[in-house]
């Protein structure tokens, strides 16, 4: 079942890189979605800004994922006012790709089940900050607002490093087993060949193929939700 990720995309922060897409309307389900990506960070001691991975919405009221300048992973909803998870664990290894997955399902009655954060197949349960959205909360994701990969709208937070196999699934809260598995020989979390994913109305998959007939921002999920490339 193991798969090979052929290509990644380099995001060089000084160049203000961004991939962006604004849906034409509300998607499959604003209360359920999955964001899955592989991230290899680059660190510059003189750069104190967070690394933006995925964002939806205007600055100050957005939903997004960043790697903070203290190397903790940070996910927030509505500019942190409706939910915020900041890990105790830090992610400082710039020699490897981390698999990061956020699964949101605000229909859940238990608060901690409404947002689940996984790294390399393991659920993170220890947080420095831990607040969850209210039950049945409708977020910015999958609405007609700008969705960014590698940058935050209206702010200087940008990605610095490599992103690979970026998946946004509209309407389903998935688990890491959809995207990866443990290599029984090495014990490492590795990519999986992706099959059977229903991406929903506003979902997309970025493989960064950049081969014949494709560009960096092409959506290969079959939904046709291509992202515009900037810098």
N, C-alpha and C positions, 0 to 999 in steps of 0.2 A: 504493500500500500504506500510505500514511501514515494515521494515525488522530488523533482529537482526544480528549484527556482532558477531560471536561466539568467535573469537580469535584475539589477536594482537601479535606482535612480539616485544620483548624487545631488544633494541640496547644499549649496554653498552659501552660507548666511550673508556674507557681505554683498552678494548679488541680488538679495531680496527675492529668492525663488518662491514660486507658488503654483499650485494646480487648483483651479477653481471651477465650480459648477453651481448654478442656481436652478433648482427644480422649477417646473412651470406651475406646480401646485402641490397640495398636500399629498403625501405618498400613501403607502399601504397601511401604516400604523405608526402614529407618533409615540406610542407608549412602549413599543417593542422594536429593538434593533440590535445589531451586532457590528462592532468595528474590530477588524482583525488586521494586523500589519506586522512586518518584521522590520526592526530598526537597529542599525549599527551607529551608535553616536560618535560624534567628534567633539572633543573638548578643547577649548581655548581658555587658558587661565585668565586672560584679560577680558573675556566675554562673560558677563554676569546675567545675560538674558536666558529665559527659559527656551527650551527647544519645542516648538509647536509641531504637533504631529497631525491632528485632525481637529477642525473647528466647524461649527455651524452657527450662523447668526451674527448680529452686529456686536461690536466691541462693547463690553459692559453687561450685555444680556445674552452672551453666547454660551454654547455647550462645547466642551473641548477637552483634549488630552495634551498634556505637555510633560516634558522631563524638566523639572525645576533646576535652578542653578546649583542647588545642593545635592543634585542627582537623585532626588526622590520623584516618583511618578505621581502625577496630579491629574485627576479627572474632575471636572465641575459641570454643573447644570445651571443655566441662567446666571452666569457671572458669579457663581458659587452661592447665590442666595437661595437656590432651590435644591442644592446637593453638592457635596464636595468630599472627595476621597484623596488623601495624601498619604502615601505609604511611609512606614517607618524604614523599610528597606531602601537602600540606595542602589543605583545601577551605574557602576563606574567602569565597566569593562568595555573599552573602545575597540577591542580586537574581535568581538563577536557580534552576531545578530541576536537580539532579543525578540521573541515572539510576544506581542502585546495584544490582548483581547479584552474588550469591554462589552459586556452583555447587559442590556437594559430591558427590564420588564416591569413597568410601574404598576401593572395590574395586581402584583403580588401583595398579599395581606401583611407579610412580614417585611419590615423595612429593609433589612439587610439583604433580602432576596431581590430587591428592585434594581440594584446595580451590583454586578459581579465583575471583578477585575482579576485577570489571570496573566501570569508571565511564565513563558516556557512550560505551559500546561498546568501549572500549579496556581490554585486560587490564593490571592493575597487576602489575609484576614487580619493583619496587624497594621493599624493606621494611626498616623500622628493627628490627622483630622478625619472625622467620620460623620458625615451627615447625609441623609438620603432624601430623595424627592417624596412628596406626599403620594398616597395611593392614587392611581389613575392620572398622574401628572402628565401633561402634554408638553414635551420639550420643543426645542428649535429644530432638532434633527428631523428631516423628511418634511419640512415646510418650504415655502417658496422664499428662502433666504439663501445667501451665499454659503456654500459648503467648500471648505478649503482642505487640501492636503499639503502640509508643510508650512503653513502660515496661519496667523490669526488676523482676521479682518480689522483694519484700523489700528494696529499696534505693531511694535517692532519685534514681536515674538515670531521667529521663523525657525524652521528645522535647520540643523547643522549636522550632516552625516548622510547616511544611506537609508532609503526606504525601499522595501521590496514587497511584492504580493499584498497590496493594500485592498482590502475588501470591506465594503459597507453593505450590509444586508438589511433591507428595509422590511420590517414586519415580523422578524423572528429573533428571539434571543437564543443564540447557539452556544455550544461549549467548545473548548479547545480541540476536542477529538474530531471535529469537522475539518480542522485545518492542519493538524499535526499529530505526531505519535512519538512514543519513546523508542529509540533505537535499542533493541535488546542486546546488541553487542557492546555499545558504549555507554548506555544509560542517558544519552543526550536526547533532548527534544528536537525533532527534525520535521521538515515540511512533509505534507501529505498531498497526494494527487487529489485535486478538488473535484468532487462529483455531487450531483443531486442537490445543489444549493438553489433555493428559490430566492432571488435577489430582491423581489418586490419592485414596485413602481419606480422608486427613486434610487434604488441600489446600484452599485457599480463595482467593478473589479479592475484594478490596475496592475498589469504585468510588465509595463514599461518595455514592451517588445521592441519598438522603434525599428521594425523590419519592414519589408516591402509592403506598402499599402497601409502602414500603421504609423502613428505618432506616439510620443511619450504619454499623452493624455487620453489615449483611446480606452474606452470601457470595453472590456472583453467578456462581460457577463452575459451579453446578449440583449441587454436593456437599451443600449445605445445612448447612455448618459455620459458622453465624453466630457472630459475636463479641459479647460483652456489653460495653456501653458504660458506662464509669465517668467521671464528671466531664467 
